Amino acid sequence: MFLKNRTSLLMLTVCVFLAVSGVGLAANEVTTIRYLTHSVLEEPSRTIILDGIKKFEELHPNIKIEVEAVPNEQVSQKVVTYARSGMLPDVVGLQAMGIEPMASEGHLLDITDRVMADKLDEEFFDLECATGLDGKMYGLPLYGATDALYFNPDLFKDVGLDPDNPPKTWDELLNYAIQLTKPEIGQYGMGLYGKPVHAIRAEHYMSNAGPEGRILRLNREKNNTWDILVNSPDSLKAWRYLRRFVDEGAVPPNTAELAYPDLISLFAQGKVAMITTGPWGMATIKAANPDATFNISQHPTPTGEMPTLRVAPLVTAISANTQYPDEAYEFLKFLTIDIGVEMAAAGYGALTQTAANDPRVKDNPYMSIFAEQQKYAYFSAPEMLLPEWLRCRDQGWGVAWQEMLIGTLTPEKAVSQAAKKIKEILGDKGNLIYPVE
C-alpha cells in the first residue's frame, strides 16, 4: 500500500513539474516550415512576404518559416530536382510551372478536404488553377492577373501623341510604336518578350485574334488530351501582326533575347515607350527607377473591344512528404490570403474577396483596369495541368517564336514548326487540328 502511494506521488510530482516548467514540452517545440519561392528576390514582394512571415510567426510562435530564395528561371529545375530526391520543401511556390506533373506523380499534398472545410472556394475567385486532372486541389494561388498596356506619357508628348488617348486597336498600337521609335538615341516604341519564359504573353494577342487563338486547349471530352491550336488561322494572324513590329524596326533589335526584367529596365529608363505586363509592373518599374512615369490602359485588341486574356496564377503548394501538414497548411492560407491582400495592394493582382474589397485595390484607378479585364479572362490550362508544358513552351513554341522574331522563319513556317514539335512532344496526348507543312 505504501509502495503504491509512493509511486502515485512520484508520478504526480513529475506531471506537476512538466506542467509548471514547460506547459507540456510539446508547447515549446518549434516546427520549421521550409518555403521555396522566387518572390523574395524582387521588390516589393520581398518586403511584403518577409514582413508577412514575421506577423505569421508572431501569431504562431511555435512555427518558424525558413525561406529558400530561388531565381525565377531556376524554380522549375530546382523543384523537380528536390522532388526526385525526396527533399521537396514543405511549401513551394510553383513559379513558371503548374501543379502537373507534380500532382500526378504524388509529390503534392491533396488539400481538397481542408479547402472545402474552410470554404476557401468562396474566398478565392477561381481555384481551377490549383485543381489537378484528377479533380483534386493541390494548392492555392498567391497572385496573378491579366496584362494591360503600360506607356510613357512623356515620350507620347515628345512625338505629339495624346497620353489621354492611348492605342486601343492593333493598328493604333503599331502606328504609335512606329512614331515613338528613335533608333538614333536607342528608343523604341514597343517592347515584346522574346525569351520563352515570358514570351508566352504573346498568347494574349493570339486569343484576341479569334476563338482558336491559343497554343493548346484542354479537351476533357477526349480523355484529357490537348488540341494543338498554335497554327490555327487565328494564331497565325497574331504572329503575322507581331512580326510587323520587327519589320518596322519598332522594337529593340535584340528582342528575341529579352525577358521580363530586361523590358522592365528598358521601360523604366525610357528606352521603350510601351510594354504589356500585369499589375505587378507598377511596383517593379518603380523599383527599377523611382522617377519613372507611366500610365496604364486596356490591352489593345484588333478592333478595340474588351480583351480576352490568359491568366496563369502563381500557385503555391504543399509537399506530400511534409512532416507538418497542419502547420504548412496554416502558413499556406496566411500566405495566399493575408499576405496575398498586401501583394494585391502593391499591384500583384487580386484573387480573393478579401483582396478585391480592400480599399487600396478597389479605389485604385489602374487596378480597376485589371479588375475589369479579369471578368473576361480565361484560365491557361496547359500552364497548370500539362506535365509536358515547359517542353512544349521552350522546345516547341519558344524556339519557333524566337526564330520568327529573328527572321529565320516566316510566321507561317514558324507556327507550323511549333505545331509539329508540340505534337512530337505530346504524342498521343496532342491532337493536330490544322495541317502542318
N, C-alpha and C positions, 0 to 999 in steps of 0.2 A: 504494500500500500504506500509505504514511504517512498519507494523507488518510483512508483507510478506518478506520485505527486511531484517528485523531484524532476522527472522527465518532462512532465507537463509544464512545470515552472520554467525549465530551461527553454523549451520551445516558445513559451510566451515571451521570454526575455529577448530571444532572437528576433521575433516578429516586431516587438516594440522598437528594437534597435534599428531594424531596416526601415520601419515607418518613419522614425524620427530623423535618421541620418540621410535617407535618400528618397523618401516618399515613394519607395519602390525603386530599385536600381534602374529598372526599365525607363522610369520617368526622366532620368538624367541622361539616358543614352541618346547620342546624336546620330541620326541617319544622314548619310551623304548621298545626294542625288546628282549624278553626272548629267550635264546638259550640253549637248553639242549644237552649235549654231554659228552661222556666218554673220549674224546681225550685230554682234558686238564689235565688228571690225569697221563699222562706219557710223558716223553721227547723223542724226541724233538718236538712232535706235540703240547705240551703245549705252548712252547715258540713261535712256528710258528703261532699258532692260535691267541694267545693273542696279539702278535705283529701285526698280520694282522688286528685284530679288532681295534687296535689303529689307523692304517692307514685308515681303513674304516670310523671311527668316525671323523678323520680329513677331509676326503673328504665329509662326510655328517654330519656336525656339529649339525644338528637337529635330529640325530638318535643316540641313546645310546644302546649298546649291553650289556645286563645283562646275564652273563654266569652262568648256573647251572651245576655243575660237578656231574656226576653220575657214579659209578663204572661199568665197562663193564658188569659184571654178573647181575647187578641190573637194567639195562636200560629197558629191556622188561617189567618187573613188574611195574616200575615207569611210563613208558609211558602209559600202559594200565590203571593204576590207575588214572592218570591225565585225560585221555580221558573220562573215565566213569564219572568223577566228573565235566567235563566241564572246567578243568583247564590246558589243554594241552598248553605248551609254544608255542610261535609264530613259532619258528624254532626248529626242533627236529632231532637229529642225531639218526637214527634207527639202532644202533649197535645191532648185534646178532638177528635182526628181519628184516622182509621186509615190504613193504608197505601194504600188506594184513595181517590181515583183517581191518587195519586202514582205508584203502581207501574205501573198500566196505561198511563199517559202517558209512561213511560220516565224519570221523574225519580229513581227509587231504584235503587240497585245490587243486582243479584241476587247474594246471598251463599250460595246453596244449597250449592255445592260446598265452600266454606270451612267452613260449619256442619257438614256431614256428615263432612268430613275430620277435624275436631276433635271429632267425636262429641258435639256440643252438644245433640243431640236426647236424649241420655242424661242430660245435666246439667240441662236445663230440663224442667219438668213438662209443659209444653204450648207448642208453637211454632205452633199453628194461627193464633194471633192475628197472627202476622207472615208468614203464608202467603197470597199473593195468589190471586185467582180462577184464575190460570194454574197454580197449584200450586207456584210458586217462593217461596223465602224472601227477604224483603227487610229484615229487621231482627231485633232481639232485645228481649224485654220487660224493662224495668227494674224496675217494681213494679206491683202490682195485687192486689186481694183482694176478697172479698165484704164486704157491710155487716153490722154487728151493732148491737144496741141499747145505746146509752150512756145512763146515767141517773145523776141526782144523789142519792146516798143520804141526804144531809142533808135535802133537800126531801121525800123519801119519809117520813122520820121526822116531819117537821113536820106532816104531814097524817095520820099514823097508819098509813102503809103500810110493809110489811116489806121493807127493801132486800135481804134474803136470799131474797125470793120475788118477783122481778121478773115482769112480764107475759110470758106465753108465747103466748097466743092473741090474736086480733084483738079480741075482746070485752074481754079484760082490758086490753089496751093502751088502748083508748078509755076505759074506765072509770077507769083510773089517770090518764089525761090530764085528764079532767074534774075529778077530785079534786085534782089538782095545780095547777089553774088558779086564779089570784087576780088578775083583771084590775085590781083597785083598786091593786095595787102593781106592775103591769106584769109579772106572772109567768104563764107559760102552760105547760101540761102537755106539749105535743108540738111539735116543730119539723118542718115539712115544707118541702121545697125547692120554690120557686116558679119561679125563672128556669130556662129550658130547659136551660142548660148543665149544671146539676146536678140539675134536677128529674127527669132520666132515672132517678134512683133509685126513682121510683115504680114502675118496672117490676119491682122486687123483689116488690112486693105483687101485681102482675098475674101474675107467674109462679107465685106460691103460691096464686092463686085457682083454678088449673086448668091443664091441659097446653097450652091455647091462649091462655094469658095472656101475650101478647107484643105488641110493637109491630109487628115484622116478623120473618119467618122465611125463611131462605135455602132455596130449592127447587132443589137441584142437578139433580134429575131433570127439571126443566122449564127447561133452558137457563140455569141460574143466575139465575132470576127470583126475585121476593120475594113471599111470601104476606103480605097485609095482615091482621093479626090484632088491631089496636088496638081494633076494635069487636066483637070476639068476646064471647060471654056471659061468659067468664072474665075478660077485661079489664074489661068493664063492671062486673062485681061488685067489682073492686078500686077503680075510680073512685067508685062509689057509697059504698063503705066510707070512703075517704079524704075524701070530701065531708062526711061526718058530723062530722069533727073541726072543720070550718069552721062547720057548723050549730050545734055545741055550744059554739062560742067557745073551743075548747081549743087553738087555735093563734094566733100573733100576727096581728093584723088586717091587717098588710101582707105576709102570707105569699106572695102572688103575686110579690113583688119580692125575695124572699130567695134568696141563693145560698150556697154553702158557707162562705165567710168570715163572712158575716152570722150564720149559725146557730152556727158555732163560737164567735163572740164572745158571742152571747146565752147559749149554754150555759155558757161559761166564767164569765160574770157571774152565773149563777144565775137568769137571766130566762126560760130554757126548761129544763124538767126532764128531757126525754128527746129524743134525736135518734138517727138512724141514720147511720152512716158506717163507713168502713173502718178498719183498724188504724192508719193514719197519724193518725187522730183523737187518739190518745193523746198524740202529740207536739204537734200543732197546738193542742190545748186547753191544754196546759201552757204553750205558748209565748204564748198569749193571756192566761193567768192562772196563774202558777206555784202559786198556792194553791188552784186548782180541785180539787174532789174528784169522783170518778166511779167507777162500776162498769160492767162490760160483761157482757151476756148475749146469748143466742141471738136472732137476728132473729125477732120474733113471726110466727106463721102462723095461718091460720084456726082450726085445732084444736090447735096446739101441736106439730105434727110437725116433723121436721127440715126446714129451709127449702131451697128450690130457688132459688138466687140467680144473677144475671148477673155475669160478670166481663169487664171490658174493660181489659186491662193497658195501661200506658203503653209503647208500642213506640218504640224508638229505631232510626233507620235511617241509611243512608249515601247521600249524593248520588251519582247516576250520573255526574255530571260532576266528581267529585273527582279531583284530580291525584295524590292519595296514597291509593289504595285499601288498600294493605297497612297503612299507619300508622293509617288511620281504622278499619280492622277490628280492629287490636290494641287501640285505645282502646275500641271498642265492646264487645269481650269483657271488658276490665278494668272498664269502667263497669257492665255488667249482671251480672257475676259477683262480682268483688272488691268494688267499691263497692256492688253490689246486696246483698251479705250485711250490710253495715253499715246499709243502708237497711232491710232486713228486721228487724234487731235493734232499730231505732228505731221499728218499727211500721208499715212500709210494705208488708208482705206478702211472704211467702216464695215465690219462683217457681223456685228452683233447689234441687238436692240439697244444695249447699254451705250455702245459707241455712237450709234446713229442719233440717239436722243441727247447726247452730250452737247451743250451749247457751243462748245469750241468747234464742233463738227457741223451741226445743223445751221449755225449762223455764219458759217464761212462761205463767202460767195464762190470761191474756187472749188471747195469741196462739194458744193451743190451741183456743179457741173458733172463731177464724177458720180454723184448720187443719182442724178437723172439718167446718165448713160447706163448705170448699173441695172436699171429696170429692163433694159433691152439686151443685156449681156447674155452670153452662153458659157456654160462650163466646158472647159477644154479637157474632154475626157482622156485623150491619149497621153497627156502630160501627167496624169494622175494614175491611170489604170492600165497602161500598156507597158509590160515589162521591157519590151524592146524599144521603148520610145527614144531613149538617148541615142541609140544606134541609128534609128530612123532619122532623127533630127541631125545628128552630126555627120553620119556617113552617107545618108541619102539626101535629105532636104538641104542640109547645110552646105555640102560640097557643091551641089548644083547651084545653089543661091550665090555662093561666092564666085563661082565661075561665070555666072551671068553678070554679076557686078563688074568683074574684071574685063569681060568681053570675050572670053574664050568660048562661051556658049551663048547662042541666041536664047531669048526667053522660051521659044517653042522647044528647042532641044534641051534646055535646062529642066523644064517641068517634066519632060518625057524621061530624061535621065533620072530625075528624082523618083518618079513613079516606079521605074524598073528596079532601082536599087532598094526602095522600100519593099517592093514585092519580094525581092530576093531575100531581104532580112526577115520578113514575116512569114514567107512560105504560104502554107495553107491558111494561116490566120489573116492574110491580106487578100482583099478582093479587088482586082483591077476592073474598074468601071469603064474607063476610057482607054482607047488603043494607045500604044506607045510605039515610038519609032524603033 
